[in-house]
Amino acid sequence: MANPSKAKGTAWESLWTAYIREHHNPAAHRNVQMGSKDIGDVSGYYLHASELKAERTITLSSYIEQANREAVHAGEPFGCAVVKRRMKGVADGYVVRDVATDVRLMNRLRDMEEALQDRDFDRWYDIDKEHREAA
């Protein structure tokens, strides 16, 4: 690849995709770029269009605007930017949303947890315990 910046971005997308496949969703995959109707760089991060960035200068506002626009194109309720942290591995990178998106996500999580508690408290308890122990 002739462009070093593009190669760096492609490498970040590949590393993120491998990480998500191992820890979240085995079906995660990189997307073909679609120009003005782009749907994010990687699909498979649950409910999100993910815009990946590996740049020297970090501009969160433009990343979030792009991620939110691509979430609409992808039919996903949430957009996020996945930003590489310099000199660190994938697990040390940043997943970034604007406050409005994060509040919508937290409201959905709260509502779904309450629904599961009402429907099957023992199942909710087991899942809650598992995730608290993993933290």
Beta strands, then each sheet from edge to edge (+ up, - down):
strand 1: 29-30
strand 2: 42-43
strand 3: 48-53
strand 4: 78-83
strand 5: 94-96
sheet 1: 1+ 2-
sheet 2: 3+ 4+ 5-
end
